[in-house]
Amino acid sequence: MNADRPCCQFVTTKPTVENVTPFAQFQLTQPRLKGVSLQQLSALPILYGGGRNFLFGRFTDSEPQLQDTDLFVLDSCILLWPAHALRGLRIPYDAVIYHAVRRADVLELVLAVERDATLDSLFPPAPGPQPFALSTLELRLRPRYATYDRHYSGAVEQLFTFRDFGLNRGDAMVANCNTAIATCMEFHHRAAAADDDDDDDDGPAAHVTPLAELLAPAGHVPIYANHGSADDLTDDGLTDDGPQGGAAAGMALAFCSAARVPTKRRRQD
């Protein structure tokens, strides 16, 4: 396990219509500013996708133990919240190894996450040495209801509405969630790459190399004091302790006019 990356955590605040903003609503209500990311413009977490009534578990050879779970794909993390639970599982995007859509009996979402202490408490690893250096846990999310199944819920849906997420049931819900995870992981990796570039820019501006010593050996006093600002072509850049009586380097410029001189043309008989 990489000690530098964020780990999975348990959270006690469930996303609702009051503490998150669906991405479609955010686009309608917030102006876009050039050079400013969406995360900096929104005061609330942005909900890119998710859905209700997922069967959540892991791939096993025996009959899997699945439970009804809500999935929230936020701009900052992936959140799994089992039904009737008082806490949810927060998965940072840095911990996601891969995600995909798999066709089994029905379409299901596959999520491979790097193991840590939190995941080990929920899904204990197999005893014995691990065959790979990177220990991962493969989870699956399968919709309980198909796209056109009729079922009744005791609560009115206010977050995953048709206006913001379209037809978000069955296979369509799996595809929507997979696309939302891909979108969020893309700008997370892009932001991490930009941070790495900023760290590279903070490095030294000049490096001493053997080539520099070859061009300017020790004890050599240059005639021109070049500071890298194109000041080596002026007389002010000449040092006073240069060679006396020698040929001074210089530059001669000649400007010629291309205009023709008018002449009188003699007509021959």
Secondary structure, DSSP 4 states (H G I P E B T S, - for coil): --TTS---EEE-----TTT-EEHHHHHHHS---TT--HHHH-SS-EEEEEEEEEEEEE--SS----EEEEEEEESSEEEEEETT-S-EEEEEGGGEEEEEEEESSSEEEEEEEE--HHHHHHSPPPSS--SSSS-EEEEEEEESS-TT-----SS---SS-HHHHSS-SHHHHHHHHHHHHHHHHHHHHHHHHHHHHHHHHTS-S----HHHHHHS-TT---SB---SSS-TTSGGGB-TTS-TTSPPP---------PPPP-PPPPP-
